[in-house]
Amino acid sequence: MDWAEAPRHENRRLLRDDVFTLVLERILSGELRPGRRLRDADLTAWLNVSRTPVREALGRLVAVGLVTSSPNRFTEIAPLDEGDAVDAVAVLRLLWPAALRSAETARSLESEVEFTLLTRRLERGDLDPALGFSHLMWTLADSLPNRVLAGALRVADLRVIRYLLLVPDARVVLHRERVVALARALCAGAPGAPGAPGAEAGGAEAGRTEAGGAEVGAGTERAAGLVGAILDDLDAVLASRRSAAR
């Protein structure tokens, strides 16, 4: 990646969250390849910020396992480790059922709108399915009231999503039809979501409320099944690649 070609932000200072997001996007896209050295001077010049938000953002990326650092020696993009991906998949199998159940009744209007917009973009083909999957997972994590669960989910998610995005054999697991189905299930599993079943204005009738609740549960069940199928297929890809490497 040529730092000179990166977008500059001349008239504003980026907060640490903005720096974190910009560097994260380039790690997930592969623009910043595994092993690439990250120098404070390059990043501050690229983003037109001081060292403080850069160092804070890099610390967060180290904490989630996407950057490695040795004090006074180097900071670089972490290697793409298949063992890490295997471990992260195992963690997600434990965390996703709890996350989906928690998100059933705790989402904000903002997250519901975001789910709906992502679904529409995926249906139109305006968004790459792998990137759409990433956005869906992060939107769900953002909606969780349990911040410890949300944080643990993001750490495991990032390792899995990075592998899915950067390894061609794994990326095919996220074909468009599957990701669109997941987006629709997440919308259906959201009480009150725009366009979701059971979201009619008022919802006064008891029968309608019960039906809406059933739809919410069905949407969550579908989402859980789809995420499970994605993790199953990714496990198969990882097993095949590790067997071939022996």
C-alpha positions as CSV (number, residue, x, y, z in Angstrom):
1,M,0.0,0.0,0.0
2,D,1.4,3.4,-1.0
3,W,0.8,5.8,1.9
4,A,1.1,8.8,-0.5
5,E,-2.0,7.6,-2.3
6,A,-4.1,7.3,0.9
7,P,-6.9,9.8,1.4
8,R,-5.9,12.8,3.5
9,H,-8.0,14.6,6.0
10,E,-6.7,18.1,5.9
11,N,-9.2,20.1,7.8
12,R,-10.1,17.9,10.7
13,R,-8.5,15.8,13.4
14,L,-9.6,12.1,13.5
15,L,-10.5,10.6,16.8
16,R,-9.0,7.3,17.9
17,D,-12.1,5.5,16.7
18,D,-11.8,6.9,13.2
19,V,-8.1,5.9,13.0
20,F,-8.9,2.4,14.3
21,T,-11.7,2.0,11.7
22,L,-9.6,3.3,8.8
23,V,-6.6,1.0,9.6
24,L,-8.9,-1.9,10.3
25,E,-10.7,-1.6,6.9
26,R,-7.3,-1.7,5.2
27,I,-6.3,-4.8,7.1
28,L,-9.5,-6.6,6.3
29,S,-9.3,-5.6,2.6
30,G,-5.8,-6.9,2.3
31,E,-4.3,-3.5,1.4
32,L,-2.2,-3.8,4.6
33,R,-0.8,-7.3,4.1
34,P,0.3,-9.7,6.9
35,G,3.8,-8.7,8.0
36,R,3.6,-5.1,6.8
37,R,5.4,-2.8,9.2
38,L,3.4,0.0,10.6
39,R,5.4,3.2,11.5
40,D,3.9,6.0,13.5
41,A,5.3,8.6,11.2
42,D,3.8,7.0,8.1
43,L,0.4,6.7,9.8
44,T,0.3,10.2,11.2
45,A,1.3,11.7,7.9
46,W,-1.3,9.5,6.0
47,L,-4.1,10.4,8.4
48,N,-3.0,13.9,9.3
49,V,-3.3,13.3,13.0
50,S,-1.0,13.4,16.0
51,R,0.7,10.3,17.4
52,T,-1.7,9.9,20.3
53,P,-4.8,8.6,18.4
54,V,-2.5,6.5,16.2
55,R,-0.9,4.8,19.2
56,E,-4.3,4.3,20.8
57,A,-5.7,2.7,17.7
58,L,-2.7,0.4,17.2
59,G,-3.1,-0.7,20.9
60,R,-6.7,-1.7,20.1
61,L,-5.6,-3.6,17.0
62,V,-3.0,-5.4,19.1
63,A,-5.6,-6.3,21.7
64,V,-7.9,-7.9,19.0
65,G,-5.0,-9.8,17.5
66,L,-4.7,-8.1,14.1
67,V,-1.4,-6.3,14.8
68,T,1.6,-7.5,16.7
69,S,4.1,-5.3,18.5
70,S,7.5,-5.6,20.2
71,P,8.3,-2.5,22.3
72,N,11.0,-0.3,20.8
73,R,11.4,-2.8,17.9
74,F,8.5,-3.1,15.5
75,T,4.7,-3.0,15.0
76,E,3.4,-5.0,12.1
77,I,0.2,-6.6,10.7
78,A,-0.3,-10.0,12.3
79,P,0.2,-13.1,10.2
80,L,-2.9,-14.9,8.9
81,D,-2.8,-17.8,11.2
82,E,-5.0,-20.8,10.5
83,G,-4.7,-22.0,14.0
84,D,-6.1,-18.7,15.2
85,A,-9.0,-19.0,12.8
86,V,-9.8,-22.5,14.0
87,D,-9.8,-21.3,17.6
88,A,-11.9,-18.2,16.7
89,V,-14.5,-20.4,15.0
90,A,-14.8,-22.6,18.2
91,V,-15.3,-19.4,20.3
92,L,-18.0,-18.1,17.9
93,R,-19.9,-21.4,18.2
94,L,-20.2,-20.7,21.9
95,L,-20.9,-16.9,21.7
96,W,-23.3,-16.6,18.8
97,P,-26.3,-18.4,20.3
98,A,-26.2,-16.1,23.3
99,A,-25.6,-13.0,21.2
100,L,-28.6,-13.8,18.9
101,R,-30.9,-14.4,21.9
102,S,-29.8,-11.2,23.6
103,A,-30.3,-9.2,20.5
104,E,-33.8,-10.3,20.0
105,T,-35.3,-7.7,22.3
106,A,-32.5,-5.3,22.9
107,R,-31.7,-3.6,19.6
108,S,-32.0,0.1,19.0
109,L,-33.9,1.8,16.2
110,E,-30.5,2.8,14.8
111,S,-29.4,-0.8,14.6
112,E,-32.7,-1.9,13.0
113,V,-32.3,0.8,10.3
114,E,-28.8,-0.3,9.7
115,F,-29.9,-4.0,9.3
116,T,-32.6,-2.9,6.9
117,L,-30.2,-0.8,4.8
118,L,-27.6,-3.6,4.7
119,T,-30.3,-6.1,3.6
120,R,-31.4,-3.8,0.8
121,R,-27.9,-3.2,-0.4
122,L,-27.2,-7.0,-0.4
123,E,-30.4,-7.7,-2.3
124,R,-29.5,-5.2,-5.0
125,G,-26.0,-6.4,-5.3
126,D,-24.5,-3.1,-4.2
127,L,-22.4,-4.6,-1.5
128,D,-19.9,-7.4,-1.7
129,P,-21.3,-10.4,0.3
130,A,-18.2,-10.9,2.4
131,L,-18.1,-7.3,3.4
132,G,-21.8,-7.4,3.9
133,F,-21.4,-10.3,6.3
134,S,-18.7,-8.3,8.2
135,H,-21.1,-5.3,8.5
136,L,-24.0,-7.5,9.7
137,M,-21.8,-9.1,12.4
138,W,-20.6,-5.8,13.7
139,T,-24.0,-4.2,13.7
140,L,-25.3,-7.1,15.8
141,A,-22.4,-6.8,18.2
142,D,-23.1,-3.1,18.5
143,S,-26.7,-3.8,19.5
144,L,-25.9,-6.1,22.4
145,P,-26.6,-4.7,25.9
146,N,-23.9,-7.0,27.4
147,R,-20.7,-5.1,26.5
148,V,-18.4,-7.9,27.7
149,L,-20.2,-10.3,25.3
150,A,-20.1,-7.7,22.5
151,G,-16.3,-7.2,23.0
152,A,-15.5,-10.9,23.1
153,L,-17.7,-11.4,20.0
154,R,-15.9,-8.7,18.1
155,V,-12.4,-10.2,18.8
156,A,-13.4,-13.6,17.6
157,D,-15.4,-12.1,14.7
158,L,-12.5,-10.1,13.4
159,R,-10.2,-13.1,13.2
160,V,-12.8,-15.1,11.3
161,I,-13.9,-12.3,9.0
162,R,-10.3,-11.5,8.1
163,Y,-9.7,-15.1,7.2
164,L,-12.9,-15.2,5.2
165,L,-12.0,-12.0,3.3
166,L,-8.4,-12.8,2.5
167,V,-8.4,-16.6,1.7
168,P,-10.1,-17.3,-1.6
169,D,-11.0,-20.9,-0.6
170,A,-12.8,-19.5,2.5
171,R,-14.4,-16.5,0.8
172,V,-16.6,-18.7,-1.3
173,V,-18.4,-19.8,1.9
174,L,-20.0,-16.4,1.9
175,H,-21.9,-16.6,-1.4
176,R,-24.5,-13.9,-2.1
177,E,-27.7,-16.0,-1.5
178,R,-26.5,-17.2,1.9
179,V,-25.5,-13.7,3.1
180,V,-28.8,-12.2,1.8
181,A,-30.7,-15.0,3.7
182,L,-28.8,-14.2,6.9
183,A,-29.6,-10.4,6.5
184,R,-33.3,-11.1,6.0
185,A,-33.3,-13.5,9.1
186,L,-31.6,-10.8,11.2
187,C,-34.2,-8.3,10.1
188,A,-37.1,-10.8,10.9
189,G,-35.5,-11.4,14.3
190,A,-35.8,-7.8,15.2
191,P,-39.0,-6.7,16.9
192,G,-40.1,-3.4,15.5
193,A,-37.5,-3.3,12.7
194,P,-38.6,-1.4,9.6
195,G,-40.1,-3.9,7.2
196,A,-39.7,-6.8,9.7
197,P,-42.6,-9.1,10.4
198,G,-44.6,-8.0,13.4
199,A,-43.5,-4.3,13.0
200,E,-46.9,-2.9,12.0
201,A,-47.8,0.4,13.6
202,G,-49.8,-0.1,16.7
203,G,-49.8,-3.9,16.9
204,A,-52.8,-3.6,19.2
205,E,-54.4,-7.0,18.7
206,A,-53.1,-9.7,21.0
207,G,-53.1,-12.3,18.2
208,R,-51.0,-10.0,16.0
209,T,-48.5,-9.5,18.9
210,E,-48.2,-13.2,19.5
211,A,-47.7,-13.8,15.8
212,G,-45.0,-11.1,15.7
213,G,-43.3,-12.7,18.6
214,A,-43.3,-16.1,16.8
215,E,-41.8,-14.4,13.7
216,V,-39.1,-12.8,15.8
217,G,-38.2,-16.2,17.3
218,A,-38.3,-17.8,13.9
219,G,-36.0,-15.1,12.5
220,T,-33.5,-15.7,15.3
221,E,-33.6,-19.5,14.7
222,R,-32.9,-19.0,11.0
223,A,-30.1,-16.6,11.7
224,A,-28.5,-19.1,14.1
225,G,-28.8,-21.9,11.6
226,L,-27.2,-19.8,8.8
227,V,-24.3,-18.7,11.0
228,G,-23.8,-22.3,12.1
229,A,-23.7,-23.5,8.4
230,I,-21.2,-20.8,7.6
231,L,-19.0,-21.9,10.5
232,D,-19.4,-25.5,9.5
233,D,-18.2,-24.8,5.9
234,L,-15.3,-22.7,7.2
235,D,-14.3,-25.5,9.5
236,A,-14.2,-27.8,6.5
237,V,-12.1,-25.4,4.5
238,L,-9.6,-25.0,7.4
239,A,-9.4,-28.8,7.8
240,S,-8.8,-29.3,4.1
241,R,-6.0,-26.6,4.0
242,R,-4.3,-27.9,7.1
243,S,-4.4,-31.5,5.7
244,A,-3.0,-30.4,2.4
245,A,-0.1,-28.5,4.2
246,R,1.1,-31.6,6.0
